[in-house]
Amino acid sequence: MAAFVKAVNAKIRSNPTVSYFCSTHFWGPASNFGIPIAAVMDAQKSPELISGQMTLALTIYSATFMRYALAVTPKNYLLFLCHFINEGSQLTQGYRYLQWHHWGGREKAGVHGAVEEAKEKAAAAGDKIKEVASK
């Protein structure tokens, strides 16, 4: 069995393209792309839902790993691209957070707020359930 595994590994490593697709230099960034995709998708949601602490943490994380991706040998450009996109997305989210919470965006929008609105709907639904249950 060990000889079979060695033979398969040798076959994979003999082809540079297949070797790359079977390495952590490919699968690490590929699986990590969920973070920037989520950040880009979150740009369409209300800025009230943005966590300032998490946005700051992800901004620092992406900046650190952009540097790391170029410091390793061989350079991992796919990891760099992943964190470059995430860095831009997190900076955008950070700006939206600051605009909404600290620079008067909420007041300018005149919005009651998605969280408060959801709480009111939940309370109304709870009241209806109590009403039906008491009958």
Disulfide bonds with the S-S distance in Angstrom:
none
